Structure formats: structure tokens, C-alpha cells
Amino acid sequence: MTPEDELAFQLTAAGIPYEREFKAIPGRRYRWDFRLTGTRILLEVNGGTWTKGGHSTGNGIQRDYTKSNLALIHGWMQLTFSSDDVRSGRAMDQVDDLCKQLLTGETKA
């Protein structure tokens, strides 16, 4: 199971609705792995960070920075995770924390 599929499973199990392969910026080719439905939250899983995958080369890192910055400029919040974050449950913990903060307006100390 890919890390993206695993995160989709975790989001579904937590009852968090999402869209996959979401194009957040009109006119750009960038797609984010997930958009949490009804929010301006994007989730990105950068796999291959330890294996010289696309996200760990100089060009890949630069492309990821540009993509992340454009999301912010266009009013999106992006959480970025490694495969290890997804498999360990850290990604879901952070998504859950963010969703709770947005619902209650409270932040963690």
C-alpha cells in the first residue's frame, strides 16, 4: 500500500472527508495529494525521501518549495508529510490536531 493510500485509509477511518489529486491553483499543473473537503487545507505526502525519489533531488525539492509557497499565496494551508509520518500515525495526529483547532479556535501550547 502506498503512503497516500494508507493516509486515505486513515482519513476515512477517522471520518474526515477528502478529495484526492486536488488542483488548488487554477492555471497551474500542480496537484496536491489531498484536500480536506470543505476546508482550505491541503495534504502532501513526499515519499522517497530516503531513496533519492523525486522529492529528494535538488529539482524536486525546489519544485516542492514553489508548490508549497504558491499554495500559501493563494490562501491554502498545506501540511507536508513523509512516508514515515504516515506509517507511524504522526500525520493523522497532526491532521486531527489541526481539524480540532479549526473547530474550537484553540491552539496547542
One Martini backbone bead per residue (centre of mass of N, CA, C, O) as a GRO file, in nm:
protein
  109
    1MET     BB    1   0.096   0.037   0.023
    2THR     BB    2   0.073   0.349  -0.009
    3PRO     BB    3   0.092   0.634   0.165
    4GLU     BB    4  -0.163   0.757   0.037
    5ASP     BB    5  -0.348   0.514   0.092
    6GLU     BB    6  -0.307   0.513   0.397
    7LEU     BB    7  -0.417   0.799   0.449
    8ALA     BB    8  -0.695   0.748   0.333
    9PHE     BB    9  -0.772   0.532   0.537
   10GLN     BB   10  -0.738   0.712   0.789
   11LEU     BB   11  -0.941   0.933   0.713
   12THR     BB   12  -1.184   0.748   0.686
   13ALA     BB   13  -1.172   0.630   0.978
   14ALA     BB   14  -1.204   0.939   1.098
   15GLY     BB   15  -1.420   1.100   0.912
   16ILE     BB   16  -1.249   1.251   0.683
   17PRO     BB   17  -1.302   1.441   0.426
   18TYR     BB   18  -1.190   1.396   0.076
   19GLU     BB   19  -0.959   1.479  -0.184
   20ARG     BB   20  -0.794   1.377  -0.471
   21GLU     BB   21  -0.591   1.528  -0.673
   22PHE     BB   22  -0.573   1.846  -0.617
   23LYS     BB   23  -0.654   2.156  -0.778
   24ALA     BB   24  -0.584   2.473  -0.634
   25ILE     BB   25  -0.454   2.616  -0.903
   26PRO     BB   26  -0.537   2.787  -1.149
   27GLY     BB   27  -0.325   2.717  -1.428
   28ARG     BB   28  -0.195   2.476  -1.277
   29ARG     BB   29  -0.042   2.150  -1.245
   30TYR     BB   30  -0.076   2.120  -0.962
   31ARG     BB   31  -0.099   1.853  -0.716
   32TRP     BB   32  -0.265   1.731  -0.443
   33ASP     BB   33  -0.324   1.461  -0.260
   34PHE     BB   34  -0.503   1.652  -0.060
   35ARG     BB   35  -0.836   1.758   0.035
   36LEU     BB   36  -1.022   1.898   0.272
   37THR     BB   37  -1.337   1.906   0.285
   38GLY     BB   38  -1.440   2.241   0.328
   39THR     BB   39  -1.144   2.343   0.294
   40ARG     BB   40  -0.794   2.495   0.301
   41ILE     BB   41  -0.665   2.194   0.308
   42LEU     BB   42  -0.350   2.049   0.245
   43LEU     BB   43  -0.202   1.734   0.142
   44GLU     BB   44   0.140   1.602   0.154
   45VAL     BB   45   0.329   1.328   0.018
   46ASN     BB   46   0.683   1.260   0.059
   47GLY     BB   47   0.827   1.033  -0.099
   48GLY     BB   48   1.155   0.914  -0.113
   49THR     BB   49   1.360   1.061   0.095
   50TRP     BB   50   1.574   0.794   0.116
   51THR     BB   51   1.579   0.713  -0.228
   52LYS     BB   52   1.595   0.935  -0.448
   53GLY     BB   53   1.349   1.073  -0.507
   54GLY     BB   54   1.166   1.339  -0.633
   55HIS     BB   55   1.183   1.487  -0.332
   56SER     BB   56   1.533   1.459  -0.313
   57THR     BB   57   1.599   1.649  -0.524
   58GLY     BB   58   1.674   1.951  -0.623
   59ASN     BB   59   1.432   1.986  -0.816
   60GLY     BB   60   1.215   1.867  -0.624
   61ILE     BB   61   1.251   2.065  -0.393
   62GLN     BB   62   1.194   2.323  -0.552
   63ARG     BB   63   0.910   2.242  -0.644
   64ASP     BB   64   0.793   2.212  -0.355
   65TYR     BB   65   0.836   2.503  -0.268
   66THR     BB   66   0.668   2.638  -0.484
   67LYS     BB   67   0.404   2.492  -0.427
   68SER     BB   68   0.374   2.576  -0.129
   69ASN     BB   69   0.385   2.884  -0.172
   70LEU     BB   70   0.143   2.907  -0.365
   71ALA     BB   71  -0.065   2.808  -0.170
   72LEU     BB   72  -0.034   3.037   0.034
   73ILE     BB   73  -0.087   3.276  -0.161
   74HIS     BB   74  -0.387   3.128  -0.223
   75GLY     BB   75  -0.500   3.040   0.082
   76TRP     BB   76  -0.344   2.785   0.173
   77MET     BB   77  -0.304   2.496   0.370
   78GLN     BB   78  -0.004   2.300   0.436
   79LEU     BB   79   0.065   1.959   0.478
   80THR     BB   80   0.372   1.775   0.532
   81PHE     BB   81   0.475   1.435   0.452
   82SER     BB   82   0.604   1.141   0.524
   83SER     BB   83   0.595   0.811   0.518
   84ASP     BB   84   0.659   0.783   0.822
   85ASP     BB   85   0.428   0.963   0.921
   86VAL     BB   86   0.203   0.780   0.822
   87ARG     BB   87   0.286   0.498   0.947
   88SER     BB   88   0.300   0.617   1.255
   89GLY     BB   89   0.058   0.859   1.279
   90ARG     BB   90   0.152   1.159   1.273
   91ALA     BB   91  -0.024   1.274   1.052
   92MET     BB   92  -0.302   1.225   1.186
   93ASP     BB   93  -0.247   1.384   1.440
   94GLN     BB   94  -0.213   1.659   1.291
   95VAL     BB   95  -0.482   1.667   1.149
   96ASP     BB   96  -0.654   1.646   1.402
   97ASP     BB   97  -0.546   1.896   1.545
   98LEU     BB   98  -0.626   2.101   1.327
   99CYS     BB   99  -0.928   2.045   1.321
  100LYS     BB  100  -0.978   2.116   1.619
  101GLN     BB  101  -0.874   2.407   1.605
  102LEU     BB  102  -1.080   2.507   1.391
  103LEU     BB  103  -1.335   2.441   1.566
  104THR     BB  104  -1.231   2.596   1.850
  105GLY     BB  105  -0.971   2.807   1.830
  106GLU     BB  106  -0.754   2.631   1.954
  107THR     BB  107  -0.426   2.600   2.076
  108LYS     BB  108  -0.136   2.462   2.125
  109ALA     BB  109   0.129   2.487   2.370
   0.00000   0.00000   0.00000
